Amino acid sequence: MTDKLKICMFTLGSFPKGGAGTLIDVLSRSLSKKECEISIICPFIKKDEIEGIENVEINPLSEPNEKKTKIRVLLKIRALLRLCNIIKHNNFDIIHAHYVFPTGTLGVLVKPLGTPIIVTSHGEDIQKDEVVGYGYRLNKVYAIIIWLTLKLIDAHVLLNKTMIKDAIEAGSNPSKIRVVYNGIDLNKIPFLGGTDILQRYKITEDNFTVLYLGRLHAKKCPDDLVKAFPKVVEKVPNAKLVFAGKGEEENKLKRLTSKLNLSDKVMFTGFVSEAEKWDLLKRCDVFILPSAVEAFGIATIEAMACSKPVIATNVGPFPEVIKDGETGLLVPLHSHSDLADAIIELALDDDRRMKMGKMARKDVEERFDINKIADEYLRIYEELINKKKRRMP
């Protein structure tokens, strides 16, 4: 298509942080370089969190200093009014909502205006796990709203193939489903930020550093990693485990760490800045994500982009993202012994670990470069636009 595409990116989640927020950020940057005009509608934005992007307009719905309680009450109404107003004054070719609910639901309310609507699912909008209490569909009312929303959208993008079953169960039409992996902007990965985060926790180059980066949530099973670590330190005495992130599991993990006499081996950093995040990813020896349920796990490809092998469970997206034995290792869910053995294996074989890291970087360049991911989205956009034109009298 020769004319510039006008795309409305819409989210009620965090931006530019988190899995969805990160994708919107890097995808918008890439699309803007491909002669697209992007308007981003998001809850709020801190000016120091995002640099200016060509051909991108950011429309925050609230100020960052507004009380969260007020945002919860007014956000959906304000988002709908703002969305209607923006669409009314712009001739968008596509509305791209992130999450079926509530963002996609608000999107379909403006469907009578005739703009095709594409929704990317990022996990809890269609996935569910009753054991850990994860997923909007555990709520029967939300499940009905999600089902109705999926019937009305024009395309439904999933981050991995295992989500197809969840999507169909949630109400998605198989003919509307597309699978597009998350992507990363390889040019945005900074050099070492020079932060003192590892020194702060007395971790040196002599330590074998195992990194968990992300929300401390039950669905990610961080306790499995703590339970595996006593076996690790028996074979690798210089091993250190770093939990970078916050979440409801933090106090439980700290109690477990103390119970297993690992207080000098396990570190909790809490929230980390962007510079600290990249320092950790570049300076760790191995990255681990032992999740039971996951849409993608953007941190896995961030670690791979930093030439680090990834150890993850053999469920969900990980068999698609990680090439077992080549770019990382896959282990059975909740198997503390297998998880420990995988860490020990890479700790005791420097050559294999380094080779895996190099292969991981190469794999990210070939499969997860955001510019290639943007091209896949462009093909979906153009498919929907052409379909709309064929329906026009």
C-alpha positions in Angstrom: 0.0 0.0 0.0 1.4 3.4 -1.0 -0.6 5.7 1.3 0.5 6.1 4.9 -1.4 3.8 7.3 -3.0 5.6 10.2 -3.1 3.3 13.2 -4.6 3.8 16.6 -2.8 1.8 19.3 -5.1 1.5 22.4 -4.3 0.1 25.9 -5.6 0.5 29.4 -2.5 -1.3 30.7 0.8 0.2 31.7 2.8 2.0 29.0 5.7 1.7 28.1 6.4 -0.8 30.8 5.2 -4.4 31.1 4.8 -7.0 28.3 2.0 -5.2 26.4 3.5 -1.7 27.0 6.9 -2.8 25.8 5.4 -4.3 22.6 3.4 -1.1 21.9 6.4 1.0 22.4 8.8 -0.9 20.1 6.1 -1.8 17.6 5.1 1.8 17.3 8.7 2.9 16.8 9.2 0.3 14.1 5.9 1.1 12.3 6.7 4.8 12.3 9.8 4.1 10.3 7.7 2.1 7.8 5.7 5.3 6.9 2.8 4.7 9.3 1.2 7.4 11.5 0.6 6.1 15.0 -1.7 7.5 17.7 -1.3 5.8 21.1 -4.1 6.0 23.7 -2.9 4.9 27.1 -3.8 5.5 30.8 -1.0 7.9 31.5 2.6 8.5 30.6 5.6 9.9 32.4 7.5 12.2 30.0 10.9 10.8 31.1 9.9 7.2 30.3 9.6 7.6 26.6 11.6 9.5 24.0 9.9 11.3 21.1 9.0 9.0 18.1 8.5 10.3 14.6 4.9 10.0 13.3 3.6 9.0 16.8 1.1 10.9 18.9 0.6 9.9 22.5 -2.7 10.5 24.1 -2.7 9.9 27.9 -6.1 9.6 29.6 -4.9 10.6 33.0 -2.1 12.4 34.7 0.4 10.1 36.5 -0.2 11.9 39.9 -4.0 11.2 39.9 -5.1 8.8 42.6 -5.4 5.3 41.4 -8.9 4.9 42.9 -10.1 7.8 40.8 -8.5 6.3 37.7 -10.2 3.0 38.3 -13.6 4.7 38.6 -13.2 7.0 35.6 -10.8 5.4 33.3 -13.1 3.2 31.3 -15.6 6.0 30.7 -12.9 8.5 29.9 -11.2 6.0 27.6 -14.4 5.4 25.6 -15.1 9.2 25.3 -11.5 9.9 24.4 -11.4 7.0 21.9 -14.6 8.2 20.2 -13.3 11.8 20.0 -10.0 10.7 18.6 -11.6 8.4 16.0 -14.2 11.0 15.1 -11.4 13.5 14.3 -9.0 11.0 12.6 -9.6 8.8 9.7 -7.9 5.7 11.1 -7.3 2.7 9.0 -6.9 0.4 12.0 -7.7 0.3 15.7 -5.2 -2.0 17.4 -6.3 -2.8 21.0 -4.1 -4.7 23.4 -6.0 -7.1 25.6 -9.5 -8.3 24.7 -10.8 -7.0 28.0 -11.3 -4.2 28.8 -9.5 -2.5 26.0 -10.9 -4.5 23.1 -14.4 -4.3 24.6 -14.2 -0.5 24.5 -12.8 -0.8 21.0 -15.8 -2.7 19.7 -18.2 0.0 21.0 -16.9 2.3 18.3 -17.1 -0.4 15.7 -20.1 1.3 14.1 -17.7 3.9 12.9 -16.4 1.3 10.5 -12.7 1.0 11.4 -11.4 -2.6 11.5 -10.4 -3.7 15.0 -7.5 -6.0 15.8 -6.8 -7.2 19.3 -3.5 -8.7 20.6 -4.0 -10.9 23.7 -1.3 -10.7 26.3 -2.3 -13.5 28.6 -4.8 -12.9 31.4 -7.5 -11.7 29.0 -8.0 -15.2 27.6 -5.7 -17.5 29.6 -6.9 -18.9 33.0 -5.4 -21.0 35.7 -7.7 -21.8 38.6 -4.8 -23.2 40.8 -3.1 -19.8 41.0 -6.3 -17.7 40.4 -5.1 -16.2 37.1 -7.2 -14.9 34.3 -10.2 -12.6 33.8 -12.3 -15.6 32.5 -12.4 -17.0 36.1 -15.1 -14.2 36.6 -18.3 -15.4 34.8 -19.4 -11.9 33.9 -16.0 -11.0 32.4 -16.0 -14.3 30.6 -19.3 -13.4 28.9 -18.0 -9.9 28.0 -14.8 -11.4 26.5 -16.8 -13.9 24.5 -19.0 -11.1 23.0 -16.0 -9.0 22.3 -14.2 -11.8 20.5 -17.2 -12.3 18.2 -17.1 -8.6 17.2 -13.4 -7.9 16.5 -11.9 -8.4 13.0 -8.7 -10.2 13.9 -7.3 -11.8 17.1 -3.5 -11.9 17.5 -1.9 -14.4 19.9 1.7 -14.4 21.1 2.2 -18.2 20.8 0.5 -21.2 19.4 -0.5 -22.8 22.7 -2.8 -19.8 23.3 -5.0 -20.9 20.3 -6.9 -23.4 22.5 -7.5 -20.7 25.2 -8.7 -18.2 22.5 -11.2 -20.7 21.0 -12.5 -21.6 24.5 -12.8 -17.9 25.2 -15.0 -17.4 22.1 -12.5 -16.5 19.3 -13.3 -17.6 15.8 -10.4 -19.7 14.4 -10.6 -17.9 11.1 -9.7 -14.6 12.9 -6.8 -16.0 14.8 -3.2 -15.1 13.9 0.0 -15.9 15.8 2.6 -13.2 16.0 5.5 -13.5 18.5 6.7 -10.6 20.7 9.6 -8.6 19.3 12.5 -6.6 20.6 14.3 -3.6 19.3 17.9 -4.8 19.1 19.1 -1.2 18.5 17.7 -0.1 21.8 19.7 -2.5 24.0 22.1 -0.2 25.8 25.7 -0.8 26.7 26.3 -1.5 30.4 24.6 1.2 32.3 27.3 1.4 34.9 24.9 0.9 37.8 26.0 -0.5 41.1 23.2 -3.0 41.4 25.3 -6.1 41.6 27.9 -4.5 43.8 25.1 -3.4 46.1 24.3 -7.0 46.8 28.0 -8.0 47.0 27.9 -10.1 43.8 31.2 -10.2 41.9 32.5 -11.7 38.7 33.6 -14.7 40.8 29.9 -15.6 41.5 27.7 -17.7 39.2 24.7 -15.4 38.9 21.2 -16.8 38.3 18.6 -14.1 37.4 14.9 -14.1 37.7 13.4 -10.8 36.3 9.8 -10.1 36.4 6.7 -9.9 38.6 6.8 -12.1 41.6 3.5 -13.8 40.9 2.3 -17.4 41.7 1.8 -18.2 38.0 5.5 -17.7 37.4 6.4 -20.2 40.2 9.4 -18.3 41.6 9.2 -20.6 44.7 10.3 -23.5 42.5 13.5 -21.7 41.9 14.2 -21.1 45.6 13.4 -24.8 46.3 15.8 -25.9 43.6 18.7 -23.7 44.9 19.9 -25.8 47.9 20.9 -28.5 45.4 22.6 -25.9 43.2 24.8 -24.4 46.0 25.9 -27.9 46.9 27.5 -28.3 43.5 28.1 -24.6 42.8 29.1 -22.9 46.1 29.7 -19.5 44.4 26.1 -19.5 42.9 23.9 -16.5 43.7 20.2 -16.1 42.9 18.8 -12.6 42.1 15.1 -11.9 42.1 14.6 -8.6 40.3 11.0 -7.4 40.5 8.1 -6.9 42.9 4.9 -8.8 43.6 2.6 -10.5 46.0 4.9 -13.6 46.4 7.8 -11.6 47.7 7.2 -12.1 51.5 6.5 -15.8 50.9 9.7 -16.1 49.0 11.7 -14.4 51.7 10.3 -16.7 54.4 11.1 -19.7 52.2 14.7 -18.4 51.6 15.2 -18.0 55.3 13.7 -21.5 56.1 16.1 -23.1 53.6 19.1 -21.2 55.0 19.7 -19.4 51.7 19.7 -15.8 53.0 23.3 -15.3 51.9 22.6 -16.8 48.5 19.3 -15.2 47.4 18.9 -11.5 46.8 15.7 -9.5 46.3 16.2 -6.2 44.5 12.6 -5.1 44.3 11.8 -2.7 41.4 14.7 -2.1 39.1 15.3 0.8 36.7 15.7 0.3 33.0 19.5 0.7 33.3 19.6 -1.7 36.2 17.5 -4.2 34.3 19.9 -4.3 31.3 22.9 -4.4 33.7 21.5 -7.5 35.3 20.7 -9.1 32.0 24.1 -8.5 30.6 26.0 -9.5 33.7 24.1 -12.6 34.8 25.3 -16.0 33.7 21.9 -17.6 33.1 18.3 -16.4 33.0 15.4 -18.5 34.5 11.6 -18.3 34.2 9.9 -21.4 35.7 6.3 -20.3 34.9 3.2 -22.5 34.9 1.3 -20.2 32.6 2.7 -17.4 30.4 1.6 -15.6 27.2 5.2 -15.0 26.0 7.6 -13.8 28.6 9.3 -10.8 27.0 12.2 -11.0 29.4 13.2 -14.3 27.9 14.1 -12.7 24.5 15.6 -9.7 26.3 18.0 -12.2 28.0 18.6 -14.0 24.8 19.4 -10.7 23.1 22.1 -10.2 25.7 23.6 -13.6 24.7 22.3 -15.4 27.8 21.0 -19.0 27.8 17.5 -19.3 29.2 16.2 -22.1 31.5 12.4 -22.4 31.5 9.6 -24.9 31.9 8.5 -27.0 28.9 5.0 -25.5 28.9 3.2 -22.6 27.2 5.3 -20.5 24.8 8.7 -21.7 25.9 9.1 -24.7 23.5 8.4 -22.2 20.7 10.7 -19.5 22.0 13.6 -21.6 23.4 15.3 -24.2 21.3 16.0 -26.9 23.9 19.7 -27.7 24.1 20.6 -25.0 21.6 19.6 -21.6 23.0 18.6 -22.8 26.5 17.2 -25.7 28.5 13.6 -26.7 29.1 12.6 -28.6 32.3 9.4 -30.1 33.6 7.1 -27.9 35.5 7.5 -28.0 39.3 10.5 -30.3 39.1 13.0 -28.8 41.5 15.5 -31.4 40.9 15.5 -31.0 37.1 15.6 -27.3 37.5 18.6 -27.5 39.8 20.4 -30.0 37.4 19.9 -27.6 34.5 21.5 -24.7 36.4 24.3 -27.0 37.6 24.9 -28.3 34.0 25.4 -24.8 32.6 27.4 -23.6 35.6 29.9 -26.4 35.2 30.3 -26.1 31.5 31.4 -22.6 30.5 32.0 -23.5 26.9 28.5 -24.9 26.4 26.9 -22.0 28.3 28.7 -19.4 26.1 27.9 -21.3 22.9 24.2 -21.3 23.9 24.3 -17.6 24.6 25.7 -16.9 21.2 23.0 -19.1 19.6 20.4 -17.3 21.6 21.5 -13.9 20.3 21.5 -15.2 16.7 18.0 -16.7 17.2 16.6 -13.4 18.5 18.1 -11.6 15.4 16.5 -14.1 13.1 13.0 -14.5 14.7 12.3 -11.8 17.2 13.6 -8.6 15.6 10.8 -6.0 16.0 11.2 -4.9 12.4 10.2 -8.4 11.2 7.4 -8.6 13.7 6.1 -5.2 12.5 6.0 -6.5 9.0 3.8 -9.4 10.1 1.4 -6.9 11.8 1.4 -4.8 8.6 0.3 -7.7 6.6 -2.6 -8.3 9.0 -3.6 -4.6 8.9 -3.6 -4.6 5.1 -5.6 -7.8 5.0 -8.3 -6.2 7.1 -8.3 -2.9 5.2 -8.6 -4.7 1.9 -11.5 -6.8 3.3 -13.2 -3.6 4.4 -12.8 -2.1 0.9 -14.4 -5.1 -0.7 -17.4 -4.8 1.5 -17.9 -1.1 0.6 -20.5 -0.3 -2.0 
